Amino acid sequence: MNHLLSVELFNLNHIYKQQKRIIEINLQSEKFNLTVIQHYLIQSRNELQSLY
């Protein structure tokens, strides 16, 4: 029983670390996307300002 418990804990810990890594990668991707959007918004604003 004790051995099964430690195996289960090991598996859960492994799953937790995998999920944490996936979340970190997704966050990096979202930050990048936001940075790109911000760049285009600033560019658009500057182009609009140059018209007036």
C-alpha positions as CSV (number, residue, x, y, z in Angstrom):
1,M,0.0,0.0,0.0
2,N,2.8,2.4,0.9
3,H,4.6,1.7,-2.3
4,L,1.4,2.3,-4.4
5,L,0.9,5.6,-2.6
6,S,4.4,6.7,-3.3
7,V,4.0,5.7,-7.0
8,E,0.8,7.7,-7.2
9,L,2.4,10.7,-5.6
10,F,5.2,10.5,-8.0
11,N,2.8,10.3,-10.9
12,L,0.8,13.3,-9.6
13,N,3.9,15.3,-9.1
14,H,5.0,14.5,-12.7
15,I,1.5,15.6,-14.1
16,Y,1.7,18.7,-12.0
17,K,5.1,19.7,-13.4
18,Q,3.9,19.0,-16.9
19,Q,0.8,21.1,-16.5
20,K,2.8,23.9,-14.9
21,R,5.2,23.9,-17.8
22,I,2.3,24.0,-20.4
23,I,0.8,27.0,-18.5
24,E,4.2,28.8,-18.5
25,I,4.6,28.2,-22.2
26,N,1.0,29.4,-22.9
27,L,1.6,32.5,-20.8
28,Q,4.8,33.3,-22.7
29,S,2.9,32.9,-26.0
30,E,0.1,35.2,-24.8
31,K,2.6,37.8,-23.7
32,F,4.2,37.7,-27.1
33,N,0.8,38.0,-28.8
34,L,0.0,41.0,-26.6
35,T,3.3,42.6,-27.5
36,V,2.7,42.2,-31.2
37,I,-0.8,43.6,-30.8
38,Q,0.5,46.6,-28.9
39,H,3.1,47.2,-31.6
40,Y,0.5,47.3,-34.3
41,L,-1.8,49.5,-32.2
42,I,1.0,52.0,-31.6
43,Q,1.9,51.9,-35.3
44,S,-1.8,52.5,-36.3
45,R,-2.1,55.4,-33.8
46,N,1.0,57.0,-35.2
47,E,-0.2,56.7,-38.7
48,L,-3.5,58.2,-37.8
49,Q,-1.9,61.0,-36.0
50,S,0.3,61.8,-39.0
51,L,-2.9,62.3,-41.0
52,Y,-4.1,65.2,-38.8
